[in-house]
């Protein structure tokens, strides 16, 4: 857990950028990413040098070649501000851009995304100040590295174009815990952004499956072929790659792809687990949408197209946990109904978890839910588990302050009982199961309110004329009673 002292140090770095003339949060985190990458390269070179001295053999996989010593973090950080500024601008950033070529055509996710690195820190004074601050951060521990970067990323949790905004970390962790990744999974987020889902999945596997890092085969899979992410924003790709690096993933597959335009032809049925919160605020022209997705569902809406993409990417038996806007659950268009029917009839719909409407505040008030499904291509939906999350541990206003009320631990506990005791719960309760037959009867409506029952007895519905007759009779009885009362009193 990151301490208050470390948060204060990062806050000071951030404030220095703002006061130094760089105010775009994405631009700030991008420059920090470059500098942290340079520090990481220097640390790796130092480790390789120590190993070479002990073994007496040449340095393995050198990050800096002869004549490039002055480009190392440990060297340029001691320069005067003006000299440091010139070295980074004229030599270090061109070195970053060509780094992959230098080390023998390295096609790792880090070198690929550094090819268009740009140095935009405006002044030598700001550069010197930021380098000193970043040099003071403890970066030897993987957990601390990851927490530090996560805290930095929390500062760019602003709504972006194309409907993108950062998913709260505790919601990501819930989705990961409910899907329980294993060391043999191949995990994908086709709209990965800062790679929060992939990072959380990696941390879950480290914690729950320690053999993933002790067995040589599993360790190689963990570092090189387990985690996959797509995005069409180069800045997000760099940030996501650095997030993975600082969480100890050596070579994740984070790459550029316009998922809805290119479709899933090359990666069809490749992944066993998809975790995603895809953009769902826009629509695409039919002409710019991949034809293989249009064959699944004829629509322009990105939220439906992404669901079609996930079905294409999953292997049979693969599972998905996906955040969707409420409209996906009850939308009346043919595309909405066809996709819901497909999930229920052709695949196995496991659960619908309704999230509170303030979970993405202050950046969006959109109402959302999490869909959990398994790709079978042969049906299998029986009872669908519904859970109504009313509180997530934070206030549901724009401030999102921590509060005691939190349904997420209960949701996790009940998830694992959804095939047993949950099936006996009444629909008046916070979680319950709905048989497939009921969902079919309701036209494949997946909204929780369609099946939830009130705790109170339903009011008897009677014809209006009967009600009027009863009122008139009551009025007559009251009038008669008043007449009799007057007679007694007189």
Residue pairs with C-beta under 8 A, 6 or more apart in sequence:
1 147
2 144
2 147
2 148
2 150
2 151
6 137
6 138
6 144
6 147
6 148
6 151
7 151
9 133
9 136
9 137
10 137
10 148
10 151
10 152
12 133
13 32
13 130
13 133
13 134
14 28
14 152
14 155
16 126
16 129
16 130
16 133
17 23
17 28
17 31
17 126
17 130
18 28
20 121
20 122
20 123
20 125
20 126
20 129
21 122
21 123
21 126
22 28
22 31
22 120
22 121
22 122
22 126
25 155
25 156
25 158
26 156
26 235
27 120
28 155
28 156
29 152
29 153
29 155
29 156
29 239
30 120
30 235
30 238
30 239
31 119
31 120
31 121
31 130
32 130
32 134
32 152
33 238
33 239
33 242
34 93
34 96
34 114
34 117
34 119
35 130
35 131
35 134
36 134
36 139
36 149
36 242
36 246
37 96
37 110
37 114
37 242
37 245
38 72
38 73
38 92
38 96
39 73
39 134
39 135
39 139
40 139
40 245
40 246
41 63
41 64
41 72
41 73
41 99
42 63
42 64
42 72
42 73
42 74
43 139
44 63
45 59
45 62
45 63
45 64
45 72
46 74
48 59
48 60
48 61
48 62
48 63
49 59
51 59
51 60
52 58
52 59
52 60
61 103
62 103
63 103
64 71
64 72
65 102
68 95
69 75
70 76
70 87
70 91
71 87
71 91
71 92
71 95
73 135
76 84
76 87
76 88
76 92
76 131
77 84
77 131
77 132
77 135
79 87
81 124
81 125
81 127
81 128
82 124
84 124
84 127
84 128
84 131
85 121
85 123
85 124
85 127
85 128
88 119
88 121
88 127
89 119
92 119
93 117
93 118
93 119
95 102
96 114
96 117
97 114
97 115
97 116
97 117
98 115
99 106
99 111
99 114
100 106
100 107
100 108
100 111
100 112
100 114
100 115
103 111
108 251
109 237
109 241
109 244
109 251
109 252
109 253
109 254
109 255
110 241
110 242
110 245
112 255
113 234
113 237
113 238
113 241
113 254
114 238
116 234
117 238
121 127
121 130
137 148
138 144
139 145
139 148
142 246
142 247
142 248
145 246
145 247
145 248
146 199
146 203
146 243
146 246
146 247
146 248
148 246
149 242
149 243
149 246
149 247
150 169
150 199
150 243
153 166
153 194
153 196
153 239
153 243
154 166
156 166
156 194
157 165
157 166
157 363
158 165
158 363
159 165
159 363
159 364
162 279
162 281
162 282
163 279
163 280
163 281
163 282
163 302
164 191
164 193
164 279
165 360
165 363
165 364
166 193
166 194
166 196
166 363
167 196
167 197
167 277
167 323
168 359
168 360
168 392
168 394
169 196
169 200
170 392
170 393
170 408
171 323
171 355
171 359
171 392
172 196
172 197
172 200
172 275
173 200
174 408
174 411
174 412
175 197
175 275
175 321
175 323
175 370
176 197
176 200
176 201
176 204
176 275
176 321
177 204
177 412
178 321
178 351
178 353
178 372
178 411
178 412
178 415
179 273
179 275
179 319
179 321
179 372
180 204
180 208
181 187
181 201
181 204
181 205
181 273
182 205
182 209
183 205
183 209
183 211
183 212
183 215
183 218
183 221
183 222
183 226
184 218
184 221
184 272
185 201
185 205
185 226
185 272
185 273
186 225
186 226
186 228
186 270
186 271
186 272
186 273
187 197
187 198
187 201
187 226
187 227
187 228
187 271
187 272
187 273
187 274
187 275
188 228
188 229
188 230
188 267
188 270
188 271
188 273
188 274
188 275
188 313
189 195
189 197
189 198
189 228
189 229
189 230
189 274
189 275
189 276
190 229
190 230
190 257
190 259
190 274
190 276
190 278
190 306
190 309
190 310
190 313
191 230
191 231
191 259
191 276
191 277
191 278
191 279
191 306
192 198
192 229
192 230
192 231
192 236
192 240
192 254
193 231
193 233
193 236
193 239
193 240
194 236
194 239
194 240
194 243
195 229
195 239
195 240
195 241
195 243
195 244
195 252
195 254
196 243
197 275
197 276
197 277
198 227
198 228
198 229
198 240
198 244
198 249
198 252
198 275
199 243
199 244
199 247
200 275
201 227
201 273
201 275
202 222
202 226
202 227
202 244
202 247
202 248
202 249
203 247
205 212
205 222
205 226
206 212
206 213
206 248
211 218
212 218
212 219
212 221
212 222
213 219
213 222
222 249
223 249
223 250
223 251
224 250
224 251
225 253
226 252
227 244
227 249
227 252
227 253
227 254
228 252
228 253
228 254
228 267
228 271
229 240
229 252
229 253
229 254
229 255
230 255
230 256
230 257
230 259
231 237
231 240
231 254
231 256
231 257
232 256
232 257
232 258
232 259
234 256
237 254
237 255
237 256
240 254
241 252
241 254
244 252
244 254
259 306
259 309
260 284
260 289
260 290
260 293
260 302
260 305
260 306
260 309
261 284
261 288
261 289
261 290
262 290
263 290
263 291
263 292
263 293
263 309
263 312
264 290
264 292
264 293
264 309
264 312
264 313
265 290
265 292
267 313
268 292
268 312
268 313
269 312
269 313
269 314
269 315
269 316
269 318
270 313
270 315
271 313
271 314
271 315
271 318
272 314
272 315
272 317
272 318
272 319
273 318
273 319
273 320
274 310
274 313
274 314
274 318
274 319
274 320
274 321
274 322
275 320
275 321
275 322
276 306
276 310
276 320
276 321
276 322
276 323
277 322
277 323
278 302
278 303
278 306
278 322
278 323
279 302
279 306
280 301
280 302
280 303
280 306
280 324
280 325
280 328
281 302
282 302
283 300
283 301
283 302
284 300
284 302
284 305
285 300
286 294
286 300
289 300
289 305
290 309
292 312
293 305
293 308
293 309
293 312
296 308
296 311
296 312
296 342
297 304
297 305
297 307
297 308
297 335
297 338
297 339
297 342
298 334
298 335
299 305
299 333
299 335
301 335
303 324
303 325
303 327
303 328
304 328
304 335
304 336
304 339
306 322
307 322
307 324
307 328
307 339
307 343
307 371
308 339
310 320
310 322
311 342
311 347
311 375
314 320
314 375
315 375
316 375
316 376
316 377
317 374
317 375
317 376
318 374
318 375
319 350
319 372
319 373
319 374
319 375
320 371
320 372
320 373
320 374
320 375
321 370
321 371
321 372
322 370
322 371
323 355
323 368
323 369
323 370
324 368
324 369
324 370
324 371
325 366
325 367
325 368
326 366
326 367
326 368
326 369
326 447
327 336
328 336
328 339
328 340
328 369
328 371
328 446
329 340
329 352
329 369
329 445
329 446
329 447
330 336
330 445
330 446
330 447
330 450
331 337
337 443
337 444
340 444
340 445
340 446
341 444
343 349
343 371
343 373
343 381
344 381
344 384
344 436
344 439
344 440
344 444
345 379
345 381
346 376
346 377
346 378
346 379
347 373
347 374
347 375
347 376
347 377
347 379
347 380
347 381
348 373
348 374
348 375
348 376
348 379
348 380
348 381
349 371
349 372
349 373
349 381
349 384
349 446
350 372
350 373
350 374
350 384
350 385
350 418
351 370
351 371
351 372
351 384
351 385
351 386
351 387
351 415
351 418
352 369
352 370
352 371
352 372
352 384
352 385
352 386
352 387
352 446
352 448
353 369
353 370
353 372
353 386
353 387
353 389
353 411
354 369
354 386
354 387
354 388
354 389
354 448
355 367
355 368
355 369
355 370
355 389
355 392
356 389
356 390
356 391
356 392
356 396
357 365
357 366
357 367
357 396
358 365
358 395
358 396
358 397
358 400
359 368
359 392
359 396
360 366
360 368
361 396
361 397
361 398
361 400
362 398
362 399
362 400
369 448
371 446
374 380
381 436
381 439
382 435
382 436
383 418
383 419
383 423
383 433
383 434
383 435
383 436
384 433
384 434
384 436
384 439
384 446
385 415
385 418
385 422
385 431
385 432
385 433
386 431
386 432
386 433
386 434
386 448
386 451
386 452
387 407
387 411
387 414
387 415
387 430
387 431
388 430
388 431
388 448
388 452
389 407
389 408
389 411
390 405
390 407
390 430
391 403
391 405
391 406
391 407
392 406
392 407
392 408
393 402
393 403
393 405
393 406
393 408
394 400
394 401
394 402
394 403
395 401
395 402
395 403
407 430
410 430
411 431
414 422
414 431
418 433
422 431
422 432
422 433
423 433
425 431
425 432
425 433
426 432
426 453
427 434
427 451
427 452
427 453
428 452
428 453
428 454
428 455
432 451
432 452
434 451
438 451
439 445
439 446
442 450
442 451
